[in-house]
Amino acid sequence: MLAVSRVALLVNPESGSGDAAGVAGSLREAGAEVAAFDLDRIDDAVASGPERIVVAGGDGSLGPVAVAASRAGVPLGVVPVGTANDLARKLGLPDDPAVAARLAARGTVTRRLDVAWMGERPFLNVASIGLAPVAARKASRMKRVLGPFAYAIGGVRAAVAARPVRCRIDGDGDELFAGEVWQATVASSGAFGGGAELEADPEDGMLDAVAIEAGSRAALALRAYGLRRGSVGSQRGVRSRRARVVDLDVPEATSFNVDGELVESGPVRFEVDARAVEVVVGE
């Protein structure tokens, strides 16, 4: 049976395949009454009084919409039309936009996920310094042609060209690491990079901080293997800690990759709203 009748659809037409604009039709075919809004009109979408908010975009679109759904007290449906779609992969959501739209409209099985914050910026997957933002820049021109495989190529190029970043990481007030890293990541879901993963639980109300210490560039192949297997945290030369608050001290204008979006920041605090958003995951 139809779970809801009124859906507010937030669309990022610039994401990945460019299929986002067709999602409204798929939602209507599933029986929903749809009001569509561009991603920069989140407040208008909430004010329309929906029973469910649906976002069609990539991972970078999800954080702000998740916050809106949480504050409105309605479930969030995700239609992955980006390039990597890491959260959708983590949650086992359909990768076909039409199938995902039907689930978003009619699904009744939900999971309550944490919403992480980098300062005032919400995210659902990870925020990283070091290799990750370099890899994202190098992958950006290839995404339209190669899709998620662009991230693997970007990662290889980053491993050759990137330089270590100096930082200090504290978890709940205790020092985790101070020195140079190839990559430091603060994770909620732990999914990133078109198939890489850190061992993290998106429903536990905790953040997972992982520091890959700088060292031999040749050893980065082992790190890449661990990231693809989700086991890098157990490797020698990798520090990890689970905490509710993570402080990352970095130089001003340090590059971050936050759910696929490139931003710059100096020292920043990460916090988490436990189980803040209800996400539709099944029928």
Secondary structure, 3 states (H helix, E strand, C coil): CCCCCEEEEEECCCCCCCCHHHHHHHHHHCCCEEEEEEHHHHHHHHHCCCCEEEEEECHHHHHHHHHHHHHHCCCEEEEECCCCCHHHHHHCCCCCHHHHHHHHHHCCEEEEEEEEEECCEEECCEEEEEHHHHHHHHHHCCHHHHCCHHHHHHHHHHHHHCCCEEEEEEECCEEEEEEEEEEEEEECCCEECCCEECCCCCCCCCEEEEEEECCCHHHHHHHHHHHHHCCHHHCCCEEEEEECCEEEECCCCEEEEECCEEEEECCEEEEEEEEEEEEEEEC
